[in-house]
Each structure stands twice: as C-alpha cells, then as structure tokens.
Amino acid sequence: MSNFYTLLIKIYQKPGLYLGSPSLSNLYMFLQGYGFAREEQAVGCVNEV
C-alpha cells in the first residue's frame, strides 16, 4: 500500500502532471483508472495498517 501513498504524494506535489487540471472529479477518475490497471495486471491490493 505504500506505493499508493507515494502516488498520492506525487499527485499532491504536481497535480497538473497527473490530473490535467486539479479537481476532485479528475482525482477520482485517475484513481479509478489506477485501480482498474492494478486489477488487470493482477497486482491486487495489500492491506496495511
């Protein structure tokens, strides 16, 4: 899950690079695509506390 948090930090630092224009709807769609890509590549999800 640390890869996910690293990704969020990168998006926070340069939102235009990842989202185009910084908005919640663009963030939502980006994260949906990220989740879909992980499922397609059979990476799965790691639950960390």
C-alpha positions as CSV (number, residue, x, y, z in Angstrom):
1,M,0.0,0.0,0.0
2,S,3.0,2.3,0.4
3,N,3.0,2.6,-3.5
4,F,-0.5,4.1,-3.2
5,Y,0.6,6.6,-0.6
6,T,3.7,7.5,-2.6
7,L,1.4,8.1,-5.7
8,L,-0.9,10.4,-3.6
9,I,2.1,12.4,-2.5
10,K,3.3,12.8,-6.1
11,I,-0.2,13.9,-7.2
12,Y,-0.3,16.4,-4.3
13,Q,3.1,17.8,-5.4
14,K,2.3,18.1,-9.1
15,P,-1.5,17.7,-9.7
16,G,-1.4,19.1,-13.2
17,L,1.0,16.4,-14.3
18,Y,-1.3,13.6,-13.2
19,L,-4.8,15.1,-13.4
20,G,-4.6,17.8,-16.0
21,S,-6.5,20.4,-14.0
22,P,-6.6,19.8,-10.2
23,S,-10.1,18.8,-9.3
24,L,-11.7,16.1,-7.2
25,S,-13.5,14.6,-10.2
26,N,-10.2,14.3,-12.0
27,L,-8.6,12.7,-9.0
28,Y,-11.5,10.3,-8.7
29,M,-11.2,9.2,-12.3
30,F,-7.4,8.9,-12.1
31,L,-7.7,6.6,-9.0
32,Q,-10.4,4.6,-10.7
33,G,-8.1,4.0,-13.7
34,Y,-5.2,3.2,-11.3
35,G,-7.3,0.6,-9.5
36,F,-8.5,-0.9,-12.8
37,A,-4.9,-1.2,-14.1
38,R,-3.8,-2.9,-10.9
39,E,-6.7,-5.4,-11.3
40,E,-5.9,-6.1,-14.9
41,Q,-2.2,-6.7,-14.1
42,A,-3.2,-8.9,-11.2
43,V,-1.2,-6.8,-8.8
44,G,-4.1,-6.9,-6.3
45,C,-4.4,-4.9,-3.1
46,V,-2.2,-5.1,0.0
47,N,-3.9,-4.2,3.3
48,E,-1.6,-2.4,5.6
49,V,-2.4,-0.9,9.0
